[in-house]
Amino acid sequence: MSDCIVIGGGLIGMLTAHELASEGMVVTLLERGEVARESSWAGGGILSPLYPWRYPEPVTRLATWSQNMYPQFCADLESRTGIDPEWIQSGLLILDSGDRFQEKQQMLAWAKESGSTIEVHNGNPVHYEPGISVDPCEYILMPDVAQVRNPRLTKAVKASLDDKGVHIVEHAEATQLLHIKGKIEGVLTDARKYFANTVVIAGGAWSASLLQKLVPEINVEPVRGQMILFRAKPGDLKHIVLTEEMGQARYLIPRKDGRILAGSTLEYQGFDKSTTQEGLDALRHFAINLLPGLAEVEIENHWAGLRPGSPQGVPYICGHPEVEGLFINAGHFRNGVVMGPASARLLSDLILKREPVVDPSSYTVGALRG
Ligand SMILES: Cc1cc2nc3c(=O)[nH]c(=O)nc-3n(C[C@H](O)[C@H](O)[C@H](O)COP(=O)(O)OP(=O)(O)OC[C@H]3O[C@@H](n4cnc5c(N)ncnc54)[C@H](O)[C@@H]3O)c2cc1C
């Protein structure tokens, strides 16, 4: 018998298992498929919400805590596992003109409050990115924004879990929560029962289905995001570049080896994870418009992932109000990578009855969202 069962082997479940195992708990992690093949594999790994001032304070709170942790966390992971999560402080260049900067007051107030550096520039952003094609405009630079490469980060975290003795069971779908007289007892999978006094639901976009009977009010839904990857060269782009096209945030992310990711779409299509020609065309068109040199560059990959959407992007990080020992860490929407370490730490604080690292009240099931 384990002390804790974590359901879901995405980044959130793995980081939660990591925290708990680091505190000496015996942890079993159940994953329906293979670990880190869903949203946590598919994401861009930008360590900041896009237009972060548009998010409510509970998102900023988790993001800021994690941003401070990430450099050391990645360095530790690399030294323990030999896998480099590719934490790079690329900086974020936001190219927007006109109306957007009516948001300026909100943006500057947010920067002051969160202690983030925002530089407002007027002129031609080619000063920072010679390859891009854009008219002179007002634009901003957030020089501190960093990125990680999701598949590498999750591979490193998995190796570290193995090291800490976490029992990872792949191809084990949790089908039912076992509880009696208001206490959790374990989990039923398609193959057998697992027993523990603590169970964490970290099933990403699928979390609500497991909780339907116990927490009908939980609001987590799949939101598809497509991405494409260009086989570009180092130096073609240095910063993460973000802009908005017909109300959709679009970005380019330069990886350490020069490859460039273009993302992303935001689609409400249920649990359908397929890619579409329309998505590919839209992303390619955006990318080439912004960085014309990409017209000559091969598109190496095209994929989609399902974000765990939640109202206002505020995750559920809490214990169940009536079932003792049942906890939730889900609903991180567009920001699960940047909010991940703080979310795992906060949930572990609640489980271990420690002083919570941030105020937990905004993340309960009953907290107002939206
Ligand atoms: C295109 C795209 C771009 C993104 N870009 C960014 C970004 O730049 N920065 C950022 O911070 N975030 C980004 N995100 C969001 C981020 O990837 C997610 O918020 C985060 O990965 C969610 O992690 P998770 O562990 O909750 O979910 P997942 O990674 O989806 O993991 C959930 C896991 O639970 C398993 N599971 C579900 N049900 C069961 C069950 N019953 N039994 C066993 N296992 C189960 C699933 O198989 C899955 O492996 C992006 C997402 C997408 C799709």
The ligand as a Tripos MOL2 file, in Angstrom:
@<TRIPOS>MOLECULE
LIG
   53    58     1     0     0
SMALL
NO_CHARGES

@<TRIPOS>ATOM
      1 C1         -0.5570   23.8160  -27.7540 C.3       1 LIG1
      2 C2         -0.3380   24.0760  -26.2800 C.ar      1 LIG1
      3 C3          0.5410   25.0900  -25.9100 C.ar      1 LIG1
      4 C4          0.7780   25.3280  -24.5440 C.ar      1 LIG1
      5 N1          1.7310   26.2500  -24.1910 N.ar      1 LIG1
      6 C5          1.9990   26.4590  -22.8830 C.ar      1 LIG1
      7 C6          3.0380   27.3590  -22.5000 C.ar      1 LIG1
      8 O1          3.7440   27.9230  -23.3470 O.2       1 LIG1
      9 N2          3.2650   27.5610  -21.1590 N.ar      1 LIG1
     10 C7          2.5190   26.9340  -20.2010 C.ar      1 LIG1
     11 O2          2.7570   27.1770  -19.0120 O.2       1 LIG1
     12 N3          1.5420   26.0560  -20.5500 N.ar      1 LIG1
     13 C8          1.2730   25.8150  -21.8540 C.ar      1 LIG1
     14 N4          0.2790   24.9350  -22.2190 N.ar      1 LIG1
     15 C9         -0.5810   24.3640  -21.1700 C.3       1 LIG1
     16 C10         0.0830   23.2240  -20.4420 C.3       1 LIG1
     17 O3          0.7060   22.3710  -21.3820 O.3       1 LIG1
     18 C11        -0.9600   22.4980  -19.5960 C.3       1 LIG1
     19 O4         -1.6200   23.4070  -18.7430 O.3       1 LIG1
     20 C12        -0.3260   21.4180  -18.7340 C.3       1 LIG1
     21 O5          0.5110   20.6030  -19.5080 O.3       1 LIG1
     22 C13        -1.3790   20.5870  -18.0250 C.3       1 LIG1
     23 O6         -0.7170   19.5180  -17.3780 O.3       1 LIG1
     24 P1         -1.5500   18.3330  -16.7540 P.3       1 LIG1
     25 O7         -0.5690   17.4300  -16.1290 O.co2     1 LIG1
     26 O8         -2.6500   18.8870  -15.9200 O.co2     1 LIG1
     27 O9         -2.2670   17.6630  -18.0210 O.3       1 LIG1
     28 P2         -1.7260   16.5370  -19.1120 P.3       1 LIG1
     29 O10        -0.3490   16.8770  -19.4770 O.co2     1 LIG1
     30 O11        -2.7510   16.5010  -20.1350 O.co2     1 LIG1
     31 O12        -1.6820   15.2590  -18.2390 O.3       1 LIG1
     32 C14        -2.8380   14.6260  -17.7350 C.3       1 LIG1
     33 C15        -2.5330   13.1310  -17.7400 C.3       1 LIG1
     34 O13        -3.5440   12.4460  -17.0270 O.3       1 LIG1
     35 C16        -3.7740   11.2130  -17.6710 C.3       1 LIG1
     36 N5         -5.0870   10.7280  -17.2870 N.ar      1 LIG1
     37 C17        -6.2920   11.3290  -17.5160 C.ar      1 LIG1
     38 N6         -7.2880   10.5990  -16.9870 N.ar      1 LIG1
     39 C18        -6.7170    9.5190  -16.4130 C.ar      1 LIG1
     40 C19        -7.2350    8.3830  -15.7190 C.ar      1 LIG1
     41 N7         -8.5420    8.2300  -15.5090 N.pl3     1 LIG1
     42 N8         -6.3600    7.4560  -15.2570 N.ar      1 LIG1
     43 C20        -5.0140    7.5900  -15.4570 C.ar      1 LIG1
     44 N9         -4.4830    8.6400  -16.1270 N.ar      1 LIG1
     45 C21        -5.3220    9.5960  -16.5860 C.ar      1 LIG1
     46 C22        -3.6620   11.5680  -19.1570 C.3       1 LIG1
     47 O14        -3.4310   10.4190  -19.9490 O.3       1 LIG1
     48 C23        -2.5000   12.5460  -19.1280 C.3       1 LIG1
     49 O15        -1.2500   11.9110  -19.3460 O.3       1 LIG1
     50 C24         0.0550   24.6100  -23.5640 C.ar      1 LIG1
     51 C25        -0.8060   23.5910  -23.9520 C.ar      1 LIG1
     52 C26        -0.9980   23.3100  -25.2960 C.ar      1 LIG1
     53 C27        -1.9100   22.1920  -25.6980 C.3       1 LIG1
@<TRIPOS>BOND
     1     1     2 1
     2     2     3 ar
     3     2    52 ar
     4     3     4 ar
     5     4     5 ar
     6     4    50 ar
     7     5     6 ar
     8     6     7 ar
     9     6    13 1
    10     7     8 2
    11     7     9 ar
    12     9    10 ar
    13    10    11 2
    14    10    12 ar
    15    12    13 ar
    16    13    14 ar
    17    14    15 1
    18    14    50 ar
    19    15    16 1
    20    16    17 1
    21    16    18 1
    22    18    19 1
    23    18    20 1
    24    20    21 1
    25    20    22 1
    26    22    23 1
    27    23    24 1
    28    24    25 2
    29    24    26 1
    30    24    27 1
    31    27    28 1
    32    28    29 2
    33    28    30 1
    34    28    31 1
    35    31    32 1
    36    32    33 1
    37    33    34 1
    38    33    48 1
    39    34    35 1
    40    35    36 1
    41    35    46 1
    42    36    37 ar
    43    36    45 ar
    44    37    38 ar
    45    38    39 ar
    46    39    40 ar
    47    39    45 ar
    48    40    41 1
    49    40    42 ar
    50    42    43 ar
    51    43    44 ar
    52    44    45 ar
    53    46    47 1
    54    46    48 1
    55    48    49 1
    56    50    51 ar
    57    51    52 ar
    58    52    53 1
@<TRIPOS>SUBSTRUCTURE
     1 LIG1         1 GROUP 0 **** ****
